[in-house]
């Protein structure tokens, strides 16, 4: 595989930084030079230029750049060129390393830098170690600043990633919520329309008036389904609540189930819960009644018990279709359980001796 050469091209900002530091060091050296000093041109200038050139890759390979910068700047001083600001380039390379590594590793690299600089200085030039405190000071300051800046950058990056993750999670949760609501609307409406169409087809030749009633109910159910779908999808356009499902619309569920031969009795009251709780409560009752109509073939009666107190709304929907054995909730009931959980409540479905029982407890205000 051919390596990507562009990935090793230095950023323009680092090229400009290296060029600027190189020019600054050369200008400072020229100003600090005296006739008694060793001529800095061209040997000293080439060492300074080499260190400046290497700095352009400081963010690509910080440790390598630090080593190469030291290899160019240290001989500049050991060869007794004018005492200019060339050491500033080593400080920049050390700062870059400290911003990229953890503080223990940065301290370790700083110690190695001090040992290399002062140790080789002693070996090559046999200088006294009087300059050691000065080297320690600028290395400590450089490492401290680099570690602080690096820690701040990492904290900002982590906070940004966490915010992006939370935003992505919220988007996914909203997508799942919309998918569940669309499923609730479509499955309930199609089930009721199918039941009404069956009734109409069964009595069309004997009771035309009842067939007409079934067709009108189909029209009304399909219209209500379309309105609710528009409301659900309107969330994507910041639409208002419009005709959002509420428990006050349970009479529609009662009427449609009655056409299928299932009597629905609503007992009690849920009080006045918040809109979100009201909508979820309605969907739970509707899904439970729809399942009784579709799957409990012997069901002739469904009882919906509503109650509430200052803290929660309680729902219980029971049919008389007989024991259903082991229940495996489908997407509808699973979605309703997720709705309840999202509000801080809970819902369950069990098979009793008389039929299926759906229960839910929802907080009055989520």
Long-range contacts (C-beta under 8 A, 24 or more apart in sequence): 8-57, 8-60, 10-56, 10-57, 10-59, 10-60, 11-59, 14-55, 14-56, 14-57, 14-58, 14-59, 15-56, 17-55, 17-56, 17-58, 17-92, 18-52, 18-53, 18-54, 18-55, 18-56, 18-58, 19-52, 21-52, 21-55, 21-88, 21-89, 21-92, 22-48, 22-49, 22-51, 22-52, 22-53, 22-89, 24-85, 24-88, 25-51, 25-52, 25-84, 25-85, 25-86, 25-88, 25-89, 26-84, 28-84, 28-85, 29-81, 29-82, 29-84, 29-85, 29-86, 30-84, 32-82, 32-83, 32-84, 33-82, 33-84, 34-82, 37-80, 37-81, 37-82, 38-79, 38-80, 38-81, 38-82, 40-81, 40-82, 40-84, 43-79, 43-81, 44-76, 44-79, 44-81, 44-82, 47-72, 47-73, 47-75, 47-76, 47-81, 47-86, 48-72, 48-73, 48-76, 48-84, 48-86, 48-89, 51-86, 51-89, 51-90, 52-89, 54-93, 55-89, 55-92, 55-93, 58-92, 58-93, 58-96, 59-96, 59-100, 62-93, 62-96, 62-97, 62-100, 63-97, 63-109, 65-93, 65-96, 66-90, 66-93, 66-94, 66-96, 66-97, 66-109, 66-113, 69-93, 70-113, 70-116, 70-117, 74-116, 74-117, 74-120, 74-121, 77-121, 78-120, 78-121, 78-124, 78-125, 87-138, 91-138, 91-142, 94-139, 94-142, 94-143, 94-146, 95-142, 95-145, 95-146, 95-149, 96-146, 97-146, 98-142, 98-143, 98-144, 98-145, 98-146, 98-147, 98-149, 98-150, 99-146, 99-147, 99-149, 99-150, 99-153, 100-150, 101-150, 103-147, 103-151, 106-143, 106-146, 106-147, 106-150, 107-143, 109-143, 110-139, 110-140, 110-142, 110-143, 113-139, 114-139, 173-342, 174-235, 176-338, 177-339, 177-342, 178-232, 178-233, 178-235, 178-236, 180-335, 180-336, 180-338, 180-339, 181-232, 181-283, 182-229, 182-232, 183-331, 183-332, 183-335, 184-283, 184-286, 184-287, 184-332, 184-335, 184-336, 185-225, 185-228, 185-229, 185-232, 186-225, 186-229, 187-287, 187-290, 187-331, 187-332, 188-225, 188-286, 188-287, 188-290, 189-221, 189-222, 189-224, 189-225, 191-290, 191-293, 191-294, 192-221, 192-256, 192-257, 192-260, 192-290, 192-293, 193-218, 193-221, 193-222, 195-256, 195-259, 195-260, 195-293, 195-294, 196-221, 196-256, 196-259, 196-260, 199-259, 199-260, 213-259, 214-259, 217-255, 217-256, 217-259, 221-256, 224-252, 241-275, 244-275, 244-279, 245-279, 245-282, 245-283, 245-286, 246-275, 246-278, 246-279, 246-282, 247-278, 247-281, 247-282, 247-285, 247-306, 249-282, 250-282, 250-285, 250-304, 253-285, 253-286, 253-289, 257-289, 257-292, 257-293, 257-302, 260-293, 261-300, 262-289, 262-292, 262-293, 262-299, 262-300, 262-301, 262-302, 262-319, 263-300, 263-301, 263-302, 264-289, 264-301, 264-302, 264-303, 264-304, 265-301, 265-302, 265-303, 265-304, 266-304, 266-306, 267-303, 267-304, 267-305, 267-306, 268-305, 268-306, 268-307, 269-306, 269-307, 269-308, 270-306, 270-307, 270-308, 270-313, 270-315, 271-308, 271-313, 271-364, 273-308, 273-313, 273-362, 273-364, 273-365, 274-364, 274-365, 274-366, 276-343, 276-366, 277-313, 277-343, 277-345, 277-362, 277-363, 277-364, 277-365, 277-366, 280-336, 280-339, 280-340, 280-343, 280-345, 280-362, 281-306, 281-313, 281-315, 281-360, 281-362, 283-336, 283-339, 284-315, 284-317, 284-336, 284-339, 284-340, 284-347, 284-358, 284-360, 285-315, 285-317, 287-332, 287-333, 287-336, 287-358, 288-317, 288-319, 288-349, 288-356, 288-358, 289-317, 290-332, 291-332, 291-333, 291-356, 292-317, 292-319, 292-321, 292-355, 292-356, 295-321, 295-324, 296-321, 296-322, 296-324, 296-355, 296-356, 297-321, 298-322, 299-355, 308-364, 310-364, 311-363, 311-364, 312-345, 312-361, 312-362, 312-363, 312-364, 313-361, 313-362, 313-363, 313-364, 314-359, 314-360, 314-361, 314-362, 315-358, 315-359, 315-360, 315-361, 315-362, 316-357, 316-358, 316-359, 317-357, 317-358, 317-359, 318-352, 318-354, 318-355, 318-356, 318-357, 318-358, 319-354, 319-355, 319-356, 320-354, 320-355, 321-355, 321-356, 322-354, 322-355, 323-351, 323-352, 323-353, 323-354, 323-355, 324-351, 324-355, 324-356, 325-351, 326-351, 327-351, 327-356, 333-358, 336-360, 342-366
